């Protein structure tokens, strides 16, 4: 066997390895994109419920205009922020905080809390939030696999030059994480 044949054999093996690495990274990136699309579907469902929720709350808490305006602003920001996942995550976290304010209002207005439409919307939002939690876990897992995949050897040698860059997880944000760490306050 000549050196030329060995060299050609080495090049063929290297090319096969590069193709395998590339295809693996493409698969991981597609899984992340699909997982984010699943999140996007749930976020759209949540955003679609917001106008009905605002109309229901307006009748009972009309003088709570700032809370309602915050929800509207956060919803509009969430709708326009879906050019990239990082902006979408920040905007959706703002909307989550604004929705919390609305549900806090229901504690101050017993008639609102007892309203059938409000209860139905609250139940639908709760269902969407549960689905969102599940798809966020799937998304974050896909992002972790992707990020690890582009950092593993030998993929790390090619990933950046082939356009495979790290992705951000769907983070709760500092405020919500702090709320989770504190736990629920119990009053007697």
LINKA-V247253 format. One record per residue. N is the residue number from 0. SS is DSSP state (~ for helix, > for strand, _ for the rest). PHI is phi in radians with two decimals (NA if undefined). PSI is psi in degrees with one decimal (999 if undefined). Layout:
N SS PHI PSI
N SS PHI PSI
This chain:
0 _ NA 133.4
1 _ -1.54 165.8
2 ~ -1.10 -33.3
3 ~ -1.12 -43.2
4 ~ -1.15 -39.0
5 ~ -1.12 -42.7
6 ~ -1.10 -44.9
7 ~ -1.09 -42.1
8 ~ -1.06 -42.3
9 ~ -1.11 -43.2
10 ~ -1.11 -40.3
11 ~ -1.12 -44.3
12 ~ -1.10 -41.9
13 ~ -1.11 -41.8
14 ~ -1.12 -42.1
15 ~ -1.09 -41.4
16 ~ -1.12 -42.3
17 ~ -1.12 -42.5
18 ~ -1.10 -42.4
19 ~ -1.11 -43.8
20 ~ -1.08 -47.5
21 ~ -1.04 -47.4
22 ~ -1.10 -37.9
23 ~ -1.11 -44.5
24 ~ -1.17 -37.5
25 ~ -1.10 -41.9
26 ~ -1.09 -44.4
27 ~ -1.12 -42.0
28 ~ -1.13 -40.0
29 ~ -1.11 -37.4
30 ~ -1.13 -40.0
31 ~ -1.13 -45.5
32 ~ -1.09 -40.9
33 ~ -1.15 -41.1
34 ~ -1.11 -39.1
35 ~ -1.20 -35.5
36 ~ -1.09 -37.3
37 ~ -1.11 -40.7
38 ~ -1.10 -43.9
39 ~ -1.03 -38.6
40 ~ -1.07 -46.3
41 ~ -1.17 -37.9
42 ~ -1.15 -38.3
43 ~ -1.11 -42.1
44 ~ -1.04 -41.8
45 ~ -1.15 -45.1
46 ~ -1.09 -33.6
47 ~ -1.21 -24.9
48 ~ -1.40 -22.1
49 ~ -1.05 -47.4
50 ~ -1.01 -40.3
51 ~ -1.13 -39.5
52 ~ -1.11 -43.5
53 ~ -1.11 -43.7
54 ~ -1.07 -39.3
55 ~ -1.15 -44.1
56 ~ -1.23 -34.2
57 ~ -0.94 -41.1
58 ~ -1.11 -28.9
59 ~ -1.77 -30.8
60 _ -2.28 51.3
61 _ -1.04 -32.2
62 _ -1.43 1.3
63 _ -1.64 46.4
64 ~ -1.05 -37.6
65 ~ -1.13 -37.6
66 ~ -1.15 -41.3
67 ~ -1.17 -41.2
68 ~ -1.13 -36.8
69 ~ -1.08 -40.5
70 ~ -1.15 -43.7
71 ~ -1.10 -45.6
72 ~ -1.08 -43.9
73 ~ -1.14 -39.6
74 ~ -1.12 -45.4
75 ~ -1.10 -39.6
76 ~ -1.13 -38.8
77 ~ -1.16 -38.0
78 ~ -1.14 -42.4
79 ~ -1.48 -7.3
80 _ -1.62 10.4
81 _ -1.58 28.4
82 _ -1.35 -34.7
83 _ -2.50 152.8
84 ~ -1.03 -36.5
85 ~ -1.12 -43.7
86 ~ -1.14 -40.4
87 ~ -1.10 -42.2
88 ~ -1.06 -47.6
89 ~ -1.09 -44.1
90 ~ -1.16 -41.1
91 ~ -1.18 -34.2
92 ~ -1.14 -36.4
93 ~ -1.11 -42.6
94 ~ -1.13 -39.4
95 ~ -1.05 -44.4
96 ~ -1.10 -41.0
97 ~ -1.17 -38.2
98 ~ -1.15 -34.2
99 ~ -1.05 -38.0
100 ~ -1.08 -41.2
101 ~ -1.10 -44.6
102 ~ -1.24 -26.3
103 ~ -1.18 -33.0
104 ~ -1.07 -33.6
105 ~ -1.10 -26.2
106 ~ -1.23 -31.5
107 ~ -1.45 -17.1
108 _ -2.16 92.0
109 ~ -1.00 -34.9
110 ~ -1.13 -37.3
111 ~ -1.14 -44.7
112 ~ -1.07 -32.4
113 ~ -1.51 -11.8
114 _ -1.11 131.1
115 ~ -1.08 -41.1
116 ~ -1.12 -42.4
117 ~ -1.12 -43.5
118 ~ -1.10 -41.0
119 ~ -1.11 -46.7
120 ~ -1.12 -39.5
121 ~ -1.10 -41.1
122 ~ -1.13 -42.5
123 ~ -1.12 -42.8
124 ~ -1.12 -38.7
125 ~ -1.09 -41.5
126 ~ -1.10 -44.7
127 ~ -1.10 -41.3
128 ~ -1.10 -38.6
129 ~ -1.13 -41.6
130 ~ -1.15 -38.8
131 ~ -1.07 -41.7
132 ~ -1.05 -40.9
133 ~ -1.18 -45.5
134 ~ -1.26 -27.5
135 ~ -1.14 -41.4
136 ~ -1.06 -44.1
137 ~ -1.09 -44.4
138 ~ -1.07 -48.7
139 ~ -1.09 -36.1
140 ~ -1.14 -43.5
141 ~ -1.11 -39.6
142 ~ -1.13 -42.5
143 ~ -1.08 -45.7
144 ~ -1.07 -42.2
145 ~ -1.11 -50.4
146 ~ -1.06 -40.8
147 ~ -1.15 -40.5
148 ~ -1.05 -38.8
149 ~ -1.40 -12.5
150 ~ -1.72 -12.1
151 _ -1.29 148.7
152 _ -1.43 136.5
153 _ -1.61 -1.4
154 ~ -1.02 -33.2
155 ~ -1.03 -27.1
156 ~ -1.25 -23.8
157 _ -1.99 -26.5
158 _ -0.94 -53.9
159 _ -1.11 -42.6
160 _ -1.19 -23.1
161 _ -1.62 3.8
162 _ 1.56 16.3
163 _ -1.66 104.1
164 _ -1.94 157.0
165 _ -1.02 147.5
166 _ -1.98 154.3
167 _ -1.62 144.2
168 _ -1.31 163.6
169 _ -1.48 92.7
170 _ -1.51 144.5
171 _ -1.14 -29.0
172 _ 1.71 157.1
173 ~ -1.07 -44.7
174 ~ -1.10 -47.6
175 ~ -1.20 -36.0
176 ~ -1.14 -38.8
177 ~ -1.11 -42.0
178 ~ -1.06 -41.4
179 ~ -1.16 -38.5
180 ~ -1.15 -36.0
181 ~ -1.25 -34.1
182 _ 1.45 178.3
183 _ -1.45 139.1
184 _ -1.50 129.6
185 _ -1.86 127.1
186 _ -2.06 138.8
187 _ -2.05 999
